[in-house]
Amino acid sequence: MLHLRQCRARCFRQFRLFHDTRTYTEDKRWPGWQVIIGIETHAQIKSRQKLFSESLTSDLGEPPNTHVSLFDAAFPGTLPKLNQKCVDLALRAALALQCDIQERSSFDRKHYFYADLPSGYQITQQYAPIALGGRLNINLPDAAAFDVRIKQLQLEQDTAKSTFHPRTQTSHLDLNRTGTGLMEIVSEPDLRSPEEAGAYVRILQAVLRAVGASDGNMEQGSLRCDVNVSVNPVGRPPGTRCEIKNLNSVKYMMAAIIHEIHRQRAILEAAPDMETASVPQETRGFDEHRFETFKLRSKEDAPDYRYMPDPNLGELVLTKERVQAVRDLLPELPWDTRKRLKADYSLSDRDIEVLLRVDSGREVQLDGEVNTLDGAVQYFDRLCIGGRDPKVVVNWMTHELLGQLAARKESFRDNHLSVDQLGELIDMVHSRAITGTSGKLLLRHMLANPSQTTARQTAIDLQLVAFQSPESMESNPSLSAVELRTVCADAIAASPAEVEAMRKGRKNAVNKILGQVMRSTRGRADAQAAKALLEEIIFD
């Protein structure tokens, strides 16, 4: 009995040490309870070929079973050949997450029998992964920043896609995805709320995209999360964890965590003795329609998978020179980009987040190849060359350019406007060669009609050049202050009621007359100059 108590005491001290990694903060949604969350993220490696075969990776919408080699289909006698580009991309992710790269790693077979696994086992790195011990800094609004520890990053194969058809009561298998390279990134249980879990996944997604290791598209299945959740009364050891599988949306993941917290809490509170009560260890799914988790099966432990070293794959040996070569090619990481934009351009946090979100890994293509097209941040950097006001530039990018693209149901990837064209447009508005209204109209026209024509020439062709500007005098001498005065006089003559109101002291009545002037000139007139001219004519 004494020995048992000593064991329990040691176990309890171990759990208390575990809890001390984060300071407890009460959540008003579940007072008196502590939530512990860990996440296993499966990110599809952004490579042309699969992890152990020469088959090309597939995209959504491709015909089923068209990207399958004999090895993918588990034909007897076929052998795996490691795709070294997948290794390099995994190294990029590991270095960005500040992991300790292992000089030697190996592959294991994880056995289980299911229709989407033709060989009956999955090749993974359970016991000797490629990287260990990283961290990812999380910063939430109105909360102190903290690090989430990364336990390990390992390479593994993806499985086939199984689709159940209720009408025929049959399941169809598509082996296109079989053998596609994955990185499994396992966090330590350092998260304490659904919001922290959501922030972790979003930041991890941004990092993977920035280094080109994965496109991170959760809606397409290339980033999936398995979330481990446990609850316990404050001051007590951690509860039994339940795993929620295959969450492909941050929104659904947070909803699943919330439901699971309430479910586990209800089980413990309903028990006769909460001190000895426990939640059954289960693997659960998430119903996206009911926003509830549901039981899939009892949770397996490592012995159930019968792990064994893969006899067909030797050790993966990584030299210091190879790791350094990958490190030297790392692009700018999101937190470094954020600091630079803040320091160099004094941008607001909101504008920085918009640029980073739009960037979305555009600079890195398959297998880590550099894209010749600019991402949003590089596009912004080039626009600011020459002394343009960064705040004016970011306003045109985030509000006008992205707004016009969104209205056309396009993304920044579809932008055909060159840096020189948009830069010239901004300069023309700044110099009052065209008005802001005309600038927006010009931007809309140039997006709808892509060409190499300069913004200045397009503005002249569309007769958008402002009255009294040097460009208007050179291109059409008849557009002068005299014509602006004529337009104002016509507007005054057509608005006798507003003129009379102005002479009686209602100064705001000028705005209706000004609107008529702007319509007559199609926005080419400078609004302030036209307003001053209207007041001059009316009160003289």
N, C-alpha and C positions, 0 to 999 in steps of 0.2 A: 504493500500500500504506500509506504514511504517513497519507494522508487517511482511509483506511478505519479505521485504528487510532484516529485522533483522533475520528472519528464514534462508534466503539464506546465510547471513553472518556467522551465526553459523554453517551452513552446510559446508560452504567453509573452515572455520577454522578447522573443524573436519577432512576434507579431507587433509588439509595441514599438520595437525598433523600426519595423516596416512603416508603421503609422507616422513615425516622427519625420519621415521624408517630406511631408507636407503639413503645414499648420492647419488644424481643423478650423473651418469657418462654417457656422450654422447656416443652413439653407431653409428659408421660411416655408418652402414647399413640403419639407419633411423634417421638421424640428426634432432634435434628439437622435437623428440617424446620420450615419456617415456612409457615403457612397464611394465605392472604389471601382475604377474603370480602367481597363487595359484594352488596347486595340491591336489586332493583327491586320495589316493592310497588304493586300495582294495587288501589285501594280504590274501591268503588262509591259514588258520591255519593248522599247520603241526600235525594233530591229526588223530588217527585211525578211530574215529567215528564222526558223524555229530554233529552240535551244539545243536540240541534239540531232537535228536532221537538216537537209538542205531544202526542205519544203518552204515555200514562201508563206509568210503570215497572211491572214485574210482580213478583209474589212466586212462590216455589216452589209447585208444585201447580196453578197456573192453567193452563187449556187452552192448548195451543201455538198460536202465530200469531194471538193475539187482541189483542195490544197492538202493532200494526204500522201505521205510516202509509205513504203512498206514498214519502216520502223515505227511511224506514227500509228499504224494499224496493228502493231505488235506481231508481225509475221515472224515465225521462228527463224533463228539464225541471223536476224538483222542486229546491227550493233550501233550504239550511239556515238556521235562525234560532236564534241562540245563546240558551240559557236562562240569564238573568242570575242566577237563584237558585243555579244550579250554580256560577257564578263566585263568588258571595258565600261559599258553603260552602267552596270551594277556598281563598279568602282566609283564612277562619277557620283552616283547617289550616296554611296557610303562616305565618300570624302566630304560631300556637302553636308551630311548629317554628323560630321566630326567623329566618325566611327574609327575603331582600331582595325586596320586591314590585316587580315591573317595571312602570314606568308604561305602557310599550307592549309588547305581545306579539302574536304572530301564529300562525296555524294552517298546518300543512303536511299534504300528502297522502303517506301511506306506502303504496306500492304492493306488493301481493302477491296472487296468485290462489289462492283457496281457497274451498270451498263456503260456509263460514260468514261470508264477507264479500261481500255481494251487489254492492256497487259496484266491487269490485276494488281498493279503497284504504281506508285508515283515516285519519280526520282526527285529527291529533295536534299537538303543539307541540315538535317535535324541536329546532329551532334558536333559537326565541325563546319560551321558556316563561314562564308567568305569575309564577314565583318562582324565585330562585336562592339558593344559599349559606346554608342553615340548619344547625342542629345539634340533636342529641338526646342528653341525658345518660343514660348507662347505669350502673347501680349493681348489681353482683353481690355476693352474700355472700362474705366472705373475700377480697375483691379491691378494688383502688382504682377509684373511679369514673372514667369517661372519656367523652369526647364522640365521637359518630359524626357526621361531617359529612354534610349533605344537599347533594348536587350540584344538584338541581333538582326542582321540582314542576311538573307539566304536566297540562293537560286533554287528554282523548282519548275516543274512542268505544269502547264495548265491541263485541264481535262476537256473532254468533248462536251458539246452542248446537247442536252436532252430536252425535247419538247413534247409535252403530253397533249394529245388531242381528245377532249372529252367526248366528242360525237362518236368517234370510232373506238374509244377506249384503248388507244395504242400510243406508244412513245416512239418518236423519231429521233435518231441520233445523227448529229452532224459532226464529223471528225475534223473539220477545218481548224478548229481551235486546239485540238489535241497536240500537245508537245510545244505549244507556244511558250516562250520564256516568261517567267514571272519572277519578280522580287517579292519575297515575303518580309515585311518590315514589322518586327514585333516590338511593341512598346512595353516598358515596365508599367505596373498599375499606378501611375502617378496622376491620373485624372480624377476629378472629384465632382463633376457636374456634366450634364448633357452639353452645355454651352462650351465648356472646356474641350470636350471631345470633338465638337463641331469645329472649333478653332484649330485644333491639332490637325484634323484631316485637311482642312482648307490650306493651312500653311505647308503641310507635307506635300499636298498636291501642287502648290506653287513651286516648291523646291524641285520636285521631280520634273516639272515642265521646264523650269529655267535651265537645268543642266541637260535636258534632252533625253533623260533616262526613260521617261514614260509620258504619253500625252495626257494621262490622268483624267480621261473622260469617263466619269462615273455613269452617265446615262447610257454609254455604249458598252459598259461592262469592263473597260480596261483598268478600272480602279474599284476594288471591292473591299469591304471591311467586315471582319468578324469581331464583334465587340463582346468582351467579357465583363459582366456586371455582378457585383455583390454588394449587399448592404449589411450593416451591423449597428447596434446601439453604440453611441459614442462611448469610448473607453473600453469596449469589448474587442476581442480578436476579430479579424475579417470573417465575413460569412462565406457560405459556399457560393462559388462563382457559377453563373450560367452563361453559356456562349450563344450569342445571336448571330446567325450565319448570313453571309452574302447580302449585305446592305449596300446598295448602289446609289445612295443619295444621302447627303448630309442631313436634309430635312427628315427623311425616314429614319436615319440612324438616331437622331436626337429624340424623335417620337418613340422609337423602340426602347431607348434607354429609360425614358420617363415611365412608360408602361411597365417595364421590367422592375423598376424601383418600387412602384406601387404594388405590383404583384408579390414581390418577395417580402416587402414590408407587411402586407396583409397576412401572408402565411405565418410569419414569425409572431405577429401580434395575436393571431388566433390560437397559437399553441398554448397548452396548459402551463408549460414551464418555458419561458422564453430563454432561460439560461442554457437549457439543453436542446432547444429547438434548432432545426436546420432546414435549409431549403434543398430539395432534391437537386443533385447535379445533373443538368440536362443541356442538350444542344437544342436550340429553339430557332424558329423562323419568324418572319414578320409579315403580317397581313396588311398590305398597303391600303386596303379599302376600310378595314375596321380599326386600323392603327393599334393593333394588338399583337403581342408575340404569341406563338403557339408551339407546342412541343413537337420536335422532330424525332428525337431518340434520346436515350440515356447517354450521358457524356462518356466518350471513350478516353482511356488513359493510354500512355505510350505503349505498354505491353500489348494492348489490343491491336495495335497496328503492326506488330512484329517487325520493327525496324531492323535492317541489316545493311552492311556496306554493299554498295553496288559493285559486283565483281568485274563489270565491263568498263568501269571508269576509275582510273587511278587518282592520285592526289592532284589537286590543282595548285600549282606552285606559282606564286607571284613574286617577282623580283622587285627590289626597291626601285630600280630604274624604270620598270614598267609602271609602277604606282605613281612615281614622280612625273612621268610623261603624261599620264591621265590628269594629274593634278594641274600641270601646266596649261592644259587645254580647257580647264573649267571656265565656263562663262561667269559673268558677274552674278552673284547670288542675290535673291530678293532683298535681304536685309541690307546688303551693301548698296544695292541700287536705291533703296529707300533713303539711306543716310546721304548718299551723293546728291540725290534730287533735292533733299531738304537743305543741304549745305550750299550747293552751287546755285540753286534757283529759288530757294525760299518758298517752295510750293506748299500748299496746305496738305494735310494728311489725306483728305478726301480726294484731291486731284492725283496724289501719288498712288493711292489705292486703285483709282480708275485706270491709270496708265499700266500698272502692274497686272491688273486683272485682264486688260485688253491684250497685253503682251502674249500671255498664254503659251510660251515656248515657241513662238513663231520663228525665232532665229535658228533653231536646231531642227534638222530633218531626221530621217531614219538613219540609224547607225551612227548618230552623233555628227553627221555632216552639217556644216554651217550653211545656213540659208543666205542667199545673196540679197533677199528682200529684207527691208527694215522691219523690226518689230516696233511696237508703239513707242517704247522708250527711246530707241535709236532714232526713230522718225522725229520725235520731239527734240532730241539733242541736236539733230541737224537743222531743224527749223530755228533753233535759238542761235545758231552761228551767225555772226554779223551784227550782234547787238540788239536783236529783237527782244522786246519785253517778255520774259518767260511766262508771266501771268496772262498776258494777252494771247500768247501762243497756246498755252494749255487750255484757255477758254475756247479758242477756235477749234482745237482738237477735240476736247471732251464734250462740248456743247453742240457746236455747229457740225463738224465733220462726222462725229459718231452719231449725232442726232439724225443727220441726213441719211447716213448709211442704215440706221435702224428703221427709218421711215421706208426705205427701199427694201427692207427685210434682208439686208446684207450685213456682214461683219467687217472688221478692219482688214481681214484677209482679202476682201474683195475690193479694197480701195485702190483705184487706178490713178489717183491724183499724186503727182510727184511732189517731192519736197520743194522743188523750185517753183512749181505752180502755186501751191498753197502759200508758200512764203511770199511770193509776189502779190498774191491776193491780199494777204494781211498787210503788206507794206502800202498797198494802194488805199486800203481803208484807213490806215494810220495817217497817211499824208492827205487824206480827204480827196483823193483823186476819184474815189467812189464813196458813196455813203455806206453805212453799215447794212441798211436794207438791201442795197444793190449788191453788196458783197455776199450776202446770203443767197440772193437770187443767182449770182454768178457761180457760187459754189454748187448749187443745185443743178445748174445747167452743165457744168463741167463733169459732175459725177454721172449725169444721165447721158452725156455725149463725150466719152473718153477720146482724147486726142493729144498730140504733142504741142498744140498751139499754146502760146503763153497766156497767162491770165489777163495781162494788159491788152493783148490783141483781141481776145475774146470779149472783154468788156467794151472795147471800141466797136467791135462788130455788132454787139447787142445794144449799142447806144445806151450803155449804163454809166458812162463817164459823167461825173458830177458837173453841174454848172460852175463856171468861174475857175475850173481847174486847168493847169497848164496843158494836160492831155486833151481836154475838150477844145481848147483854143487851137491846138495844132491840128487835130483831126477834123474839126468842124467849127470854123471861125464864127458861124452864126449863133453858136451856143455861147451866150455872153450874159453879163449882168443886165443888159438891155432886155434880153429875152426873159430872164427871170422876173424883171420888173413887169413885163407885159403879162406873164402868167399870173403874177400876184394881183395885178389890176383886174384881170378877168375874174379871178376868184372873188375879189371884193365886190365887183359889180353883180356877181351871181348870188351874193349873200347879204342883202340889205338888212335883214333882221339881225344878223350877227354883228354887222357893223354898227347898227344903232345901239345894240346892247353894250358893245365895247365903249362907245362914246358916253354911255351912262354909267360907266365904271365897272362893268362885268368883264374883267380882263381875260377870264377863261374862255370867253366866246371866240377868241382868236384861234383856238385849237381846231374848231370845225372848219374854219377857212384854211388853216394850215394843212389840214387833211386833204382838202380839195387840191391844194397846190402840189402836194406830194403825189397824189394820184395822177394829176396832169403831167407831171415830170417823170412818172414811173420810179419815184424814189431817188432821182438823180440830184435833186436840190438839197443843199445843206439845210437841215431843219432849223437850226438856230439862226442862220443868215436869212432864211425865208421869213421866219417869225419876226425878226427885227425889221425887215423890209415892209412887211404887212403893217406893223404898228406905225412905222414912219409914214406910209401912204395914208393910213386912216386918220391919223391925228394931225397931219399937216394941213 
